[in-house]
């Protein structure tokens, strides 16, 4: 079963992740301990061989080889980080894509329940058969890619025994010869049966039938995508490059990271620790990273964190049948809700969440912005210090033309054309001074309004 630890890390707290380090099931220790023991054993063998079994001359030769190997492990001649990081990234993206491609019948069962009508036995039979065909298709595709599902349904007779397929349907399925996977056949049956339901009036219009076909095609696309994920893997050559890079790197570390005789004065070999702590940590990290890629590259196996395909099959068939059968037209009585008479009401809190009432609602990042009294004063630019007014338009013909502009251009909509400064001699003198300008403004407004219409 998939290892879930989401609740334990719901809150970020001191030592939150440390509690996860002592788990065995689904852990890196369980995945890596065999390789770790082998590496420690090989390192110990060469260490004892160097210290107790070699002559002085042979030790000198071994030390030169160790220094040579250490030179390559401490440089970038073997780009372990690059090839390993890119590989695990691609494997993770592929893993998540396979999860999101799993065919779930939820959307399809809602459409079937809402658009295939009939409370009689015929209507119930149509709805249940449609959803059984959809689930049968997912079982067939999962038998092809998941070892767990294949062990559960090793033959099609086991699928018949489970109730996903009838004996007559099995004969039709086997009568159609094809060299390729036939997981799509039940979806074709679904399409034909939905068309028959439309002819019988169980599907009341072509729009509802189109909705059924659209959801069916989405479901089929996910089944097809799972099949292609299984067919087309990450290129084998890149998997080989990563594996060779990691194992060859630590193969050189077995010799190059040996502690040499400190009395001979080799660089970086001033004392003997016997146990290569940091090399072991490096092995744990790099090889563990490789194991992560190995784990997630195919999540349809039987590892601890692989997808629970059998439980997903059980869940899908159960909820789809409940949705189209027991829940069909099964509505609760429509009544007034608890807050019907209240215009303003609040939802109660429990004691453990009551403190949240004191928190103000978020209204925007600038809502609590503080400003000084000087910043709140209205500032008038120097060129607008004089009081301004708008020249009224007295021409009724122009007013009616502007009204036909559907409110886009109205009297006063172009203040730059209508704006004048107050005149000390009164309204009549002001009109005489700007009479020529007013006529030009009216012409401009008329041209703009006509162009808009």
C-alpha positions in Angstrom: 0.0 0.0 0.0 1.2 3.5 -0.8 3.0 5.1 2.1 1.3 8.4 3.1 2.7 10.8 5.7 0.8 14.0 4.7 -0.8 14.4 8.1 2.5 14.3 9.9 3.9 17.2 8.0 0.7 19.3 7.9 2.3 21.9 10.1 5.9 23.1 9.8 7.4 22.6 13.3 10.8 21.9 14.9 11.9 18.4 14.0 8.9 17.8 11.8 10.7 15.9 9.1 13.0 14.2 11.6 10.1 12.0 12.7 9.9 10.5 9.2 13.5 9.4 9.3 12.7 6.4 11.5 10.2 4.7 9.2 11.2 1.5 7.5 8.4 0.9 5.1 8.8 2.9 1.9 12.1 4.4 3.2 15.4 4.9 1.4 17.0 2.5 3.9 14.8 -0.4 2.7 15.5 0.5 -0.9 19.3 1.0 -0.6 20.6 -1.2 2.2 21.7 -4.1 0.0 23.9 -1.9 -2.2 25.2 -0.1 0.8 26.3 -3.3 2.5 28.0 -4.4 -0.7 29.9 -1.1 -1.1 31.0 -1.3 2.6 32.1 -4.9 2.2 34.2 -4.1 -1.0 35.8 -1.1 0.6 36.7 -3.1 3.7 38.2 -5.8 1.6 40.6 -3.5 -0.2 41.4 -1.7 3.1 42.4 -4.9 4.8 44.2 -6.1 1.6 46.3 -2.9 1.6 47.1 -2.9 5.3 47.9 -6.5 6.0 48.4 -8.6 2.8 50.7 -6.4 0.6 54.4 -6.0 0.8 56.0 -2.6 1.1 56.7 -2.4 -2.6 53.2 -3.5 -3.4 51.8 -0.9 -1.0 53.7 1.8 -2.9 52.1 0.6 -6.1 48.6 0.5 -4.5 49.1 4.0 -3.1 49.9 5.4 -6.5 46.8 3.8 -8.0 44.7 5.1 -5.2 46.0 8.7 -5.7 45.3 8.4 -9.4 41.7 7.2 -8.8 41.1 9.9 -6.2 42.2 12.5 -8.7 39.3 11.5 -11.0 36.7 11.2 -8.3 37.4 14.7 -7.0 37.1 16.3 -10.5 34.3 16.5 -13.1 35.7 13.8 -15.3 32.6 11.7 -14.4 29.6 14.2 -14.4 27.5 12.3 -11.9 25.5 15.3 -10.7 24.5 16.4 -14.1 23.4 13.1 -15.6 21.8 12.0 -12.4 19.9 15.2 -11.7 18.5 15.4 -15.3 17.5 11.8 -15.3 15.6 11.9 -12.0 13.8 15.1 -13.1 12.6 13.4 -16.3 11.6 10.3 -14.4 9.6 12.4 -11.9 7.8 14.3 -14.6 6.9 11.0 -16.3 5.7 9.6 -12.9 3.4 12.5 -12.3 2.1 12.4 -15.9 1.2 8.7 -15.4 -0.7 9.5 -12.2 -2.7 12.3 -13.8 -3.5 10.0 -16.8 -5.2 7.4 -14.7 -8.8 7.0 -16.1 -11.2 8.0 -13.4 -14.9 7.6 -14.3 -16.2 10.5 -12.1 -17.0 12.9 -14.9 -18.4 10.2 -17.1 -20.7 8.8 -14.4 -22.1 12.3 -13.7 -23.0 12.8 -17.3 -24.5 9.3 -17.6 -26.6 9.8 -14.4 -27.9 13.2 -15.6 -28.6 12.4 -19.2 -29.6 8.8 -19.6 -33.2 8.9 -18.2 -35.6 6.3 -17.0 -36.4 5.0 -13.6 -37.6 1.7 -15.0 -35.5 -1.5 -15.4 -34.5 -0.6 -18.9 -33.1 2.8 -17.9 -31.3 1.3 -15.0 -29.8 -1.4 -17.2 -28.6 1.2 -19.8 -26.9 3.3 -17.2 -25.2 0.4 -15.4 -24.1 -1.2 -18.6 -22.6 2.0 -19.9 -20.5 2.4 -16.7 -19.5 -1.2 -16.7 -18.1 -0.9 -20.2 -16.1 2.2 -19.1 -14.7 0.3 -16.1 -14.0 -2.8 -18.2 -11.8 -0.7 -20.6 -9.7 0.6 -17.7 -9.3 -3.0 -16.3 -8.1 -4.2 -19.7 -5.5 -1.5 -20.0 -4.3 -1.9 -16.5 -3.9 -5.7 -17.0 -1.5 -4.7 -19.8 0.7 -2.4 -17.7 0.3 -3.2 -14.0 1.8 -6.4 -12.5 -0.6 -6.1 -9.6 -3.7 -6.1 -11.8 -2.3 -8.8 -14.0 -1.8 -11.0 -11.0 -5.4 -10.3 -9.9 -6.9 -10.9 -13.4 -4.4 -13.3 -15.1 -7.0 -14.3 -17.8 -10.1 -12.8 -19.3 -12.1 -15.5 -17.6 -11.1 -13.9 -14.3 -12.5 -10.6 -15.6 -15.8 -12.3 -16.4 -15.8 -13.9 -13.0 -15.4 -10.4 -11.4 -18.4 -9.1 -13.3 -16.8 -6.6 -15.6 -17.7 -8.7 -18.6 -20.3 -11.2 -19.5 -19.7 -14.6 -21.3 -21.4 -13.3 -24.4 -19.3 -10.2 -24.4 -16.1 -12.3 -24.0 -17.0 -14.3 -27.1 -17.5 -11.0 -29.1 -14.3 -9.7 -27.7 -12.3 -12.7 -28.7 -14.0 -13.0 -32.1 -12.5 -9.7 -33.3 -9.0 -10.5 -34.4 -6.4 -7.8 -34.0 -2.7 -7.9 -33.5 -2.9 -5.0 -31.1 -4.3 -4.3 -27.6 -8.1 -4.3 -27.7 -8.8 -2.2 -24.6 -10.8 0.2 -26.8 -13.5 -2.3 -27.7 -15.7 -1.7 -24.6 -15.6 2.0 -25.3 -16.9 1.3 -28.8 -19.7 -0.7 -27.2 -20.4 2.3 -24.9 -20.6 4.6 -28.0 -23.0 2.3 -29.8 -25.2 1.8 -26.7 -25.4 5.6 -26.1 -26.6 6.0 -29.7 -29.3 3.4 -29.1 -30.4 5.1 -25.9 -30.8 8.3 -28.0 -33.0 6.5 -30.5 -35.1 5.2 -27.6 -35.5 8.6 -26.2 -33.6 7.8 -23.0 -31.1 10.5 -24.1 -33.5 13.4 -24.9 -31.5 15.5 -27.3 -28.4 15.5 -29.4 -26.7 18.0 -27.1 -26.8 15.4 -24.3 -25.5 12.7 -26.6 -22.7 15.0 -27.6 -21.8 15.6 -24.0 -21.7 11.8 -23.4 -19.4 11.4 -26.4 -17.1 14.2 -25.3 -16.6 12.7 -21.8 -16.2 9.2 -23.3 -13.4 10.5 -25.6 -11.6 12.1 -22.6 -11.8 8.8 -20.8 -10.5 6.9 -23.8 -7.7 9.4 -24.3 -6.4 8.7 -20.7 -6.5 5.0 -21.3 -4.6 5.4 -24.5 -2.0 7.7 -22.8 -1.4 5.1 -20.1 -0.8 2.5 -22.8 1.7 4.8 -24.6 3.5 5.6 -21.3 4.0 1.8 -20.9 5.1 1.4 -24.5 7.5 4.4 -24.8 9.9 4.6 -21.9 12.8 6.9 -21.2 15.4 5.9 -23.8 17.4 2.9 -22.6 20.7 4.5 -23.6 20.2 7.3 -21.1 19.3 4.9 -18.3 22.5 3.0 -19.1 24.5 6.2 -19.1 23.2 7.2 -15.6 23.8 3.7 -14.2 27.3 3.4 -15.5 28.2 6.9 -14.4 27.1 6.3 -10.8 28.5 2.8 -10.4 31.8 3.6 -12.1 32.2 6.7 -9.9 31.9 4.6 -6.7 34.0 1.9 -8.2 36.9 4.3 -8.4 36.0 5.6 -4.9 36.6 2.1 -3.5 40.3 2.5 -4.4 40.7 6.3 -4.5 39.1 7.0 -1.1 41.3 4.6 0.9 43.2 6.0 3.8 46.9 5.8 3.0 49.8 5.6 5.4 50.1 9.1 7.0 53.8 8.7 7.5 54.5 8.8 3.8 53.3 12.4 3.6 50.8 12.1 0.8 48.6 15.2 0.2 45.3 15.1 2.1 46.4 11.9 3.9 47.6 13.3 7.2 45.8 10.9 9.4 44.0 7.5 9.2 40.3 7.4 10.1 39.7 3.8 8.9 36.0 4.5 8.2 35.3 6.8 5.2 32.4 8.7 6.7 31.9 11.3 4.0 32.4 8.8 1.2 29.7 6.6 2.7 27.4 9.6 2.9 28.1 10.5 -0.7 27.3 6.9 -1.7 24.1 7.1 0.2 23.0 10.3 -1.5 24.0 9.6 -5.0 23.0 6.0 -5.1 19.8 6.8 -3.2 19.0 9.4 -5.9 19.5 6.7 -8.6 17.2 4.4 -6.6 14.5 7.1 -6.6 14.7 7.2 -10.4 14.5 3.5 -10.5 11.5 3.5 -8.2 9.4 6.1 -10.0 10.2 5.3 -13.6 7.5 2.6 -13.6 4.9 3.2 -10.8 2.7 0.2 -11.9 4.8 -2.4 -10.1 4.7 -3.7 -6.6 7.0 -1.4 -4.7 5.8 0.3 -1.5 5.1 3.7 -3.3 3.7 2.3 -6.6 0.2 3.1 -7.5 -2.6 1.1 -5.8 -4.2 0.0 -9.0 -6.3 -2.7 -7.6 -7.8 -0.4 -5.0 -8.5 2.2 -7.7 -10.3 -0.4 -9.7 -12.5 -1.3 -6.7 -13.2 2.3 -6.0 -14.1 3.2 -9.6 -16.6 0.4 -10.1 -18.3 1.0 -6.8 -18.7 4.8 -7.1 -19.7 4.7 -10.7 -22.5 2.2 -10.0 -23.7 4.1 -7.0 -23.8 7.3 -9.1 -25.8 5.9 -12.0 -28.1 3.5 -10.0 -28.7 4.3 -6.3 -28.2 8.0 -6.7 -30.3 8.4 -9.9 -33.1 10.8 -9.1 -32.4 10.2 -5.5 -32.8 13.7 -4.2 -33.4 14.9 -0.6 -36.4 17.0 0.1 -35.9 20.7 -0.9 -36.4 22.8 2.2 -35.4 26.3 3.4 -31.9 26.4 4.7 -31.1 27.2 8.4 -30.3 30.8 7.6 -33.3 31.5 5.4 -34.7 34.3 7.6 -31.4 35.9 8.4 -29.9 38.4 6.0 -26.6 38.5 7.8 -25.4 35.4 9.6 -22.1 33.8 10.7 -21.0 30.2 10.7 -20.1 28.7 14.1 -16.5 27.7 15.0 -15.3 25.0 17.4 -13.2 25.9 20.4 -10.1 24.7 18.6 -10.7 27.2 15.7 -12.4 30.1 17.6 -9.2 32.2 17.5 -9.6 32.6 13.8 -12.6 34.9 14.4 -10.2 37.6 15.6 -8.2 37.6 12.4 -9.4 40.3 10.0 -10.5 39.3 6.5 -7.9 39.9 3.8 -9.0 42.9 1.6 -5.8 43.5 -0.3 -2.1 44.1 0.3 -2.5 47.9 0.3 -5.4 47.9 2.7 -3.2 48.4 5.8 -0.9 50.9 4.1 -0.1 53.9 6.3 0.2 57.4 4.9 1.0 60.8 6.5 -1.4 63.7 6.7 0.6 65.6 4.0 0.3 62.7 1.6 -3.5 62.9 1.9 -3.7 66.5 0.8 -5.1 67.1 -2.7 -2.5 68.8 -4.9 -3.4 71.1 -7.8 -0.8 71.4 -10.6 0.3 74.9 -11.5 -1.2 75.0 -14.9 -4.7 74.2 -13.6 -4.7 76.7 -10.7 -7.4 78.8 -12.3 -11.0 77.7 -12.0 -12.2 76.0 -15.1 -15.7 75.5 -16.5 -17.3 73.7 -19.4 -18.8 75.7 -22.3 -22.4 74.4 -22.7 -23.5 73.4 -26.2 -26.7 75.2 -27.2 -27.1 73.7 -30.6 -30.0 71.2 -30.5 -28.9 69.6 -33.7 -25.5 68.8 -32.2 -27.1 67.5 -29.0 -29.3 65.0 -30.9 -26.3 63.9 -33.0 -24.3 63.2 -29.9 -27.2 61.3 -28.3 -27.2 59.0 -31.3 -23.6 58.2 -30.5 -25.0 55.7 -27.9 -23.3 57.5 -25.0 -19.8 57.1 -26.3 -19.4 60.8 -27.0 -21.5 63.2 -24.9 -21.5 67.0 -24.2 -18.4 67.5 -22.0 -16.8 64.2 -23.0 -13.9 66.1 -24.5 -13.0 68.6 -21.8 -9.8 69.6 -23.7 -11.9 71.0 -26.5 -14.6 72.5 -24.3 -12.4 73.8 -21.5 -12.1 77.6 -21.1 -10.9 80.0 -18.4 -13.4 82.2 -16.6 -13.8 85.7 -18.2 -13.9 88.8 -16.0 -16.4 90.6 -18.3 -19.2 88.0 -17.9 -20.7 85.3 -20.0 -21.6 87.5 -23.1 -18.0 88.9 -23.4 -16.6 85.4 -23.0 -18.8 84.1 -25.8 -17.8 86.9 -28.1 -14.1 86.2 -27.5 -14.3 82.5 -28.3 -17.0 82.5 -30.9 -14.6 81.4 -33.7 -13.1 78.8 -31.5 -16.5 77.4 -30.5 -17.5 76.9 -34.2 -14.3 74.9 -34.8 -15.0 72.8 -31.7 -18.5 72.0 -32.9 -17.2 71.0 -36.2 -14.6 68.7 -34.6 -17.3 67.1 -32.3 -19.6 66.5 -35.3 -16.8 64.8 -37.3 -15.9 62.6 -34.3 -19.6 61.6 -33.7 -20.2 60.9 -37.4 -17.0 58.8 -37.7 -18.2 56.8 -34.6 -21.6 56.1 -36.1 
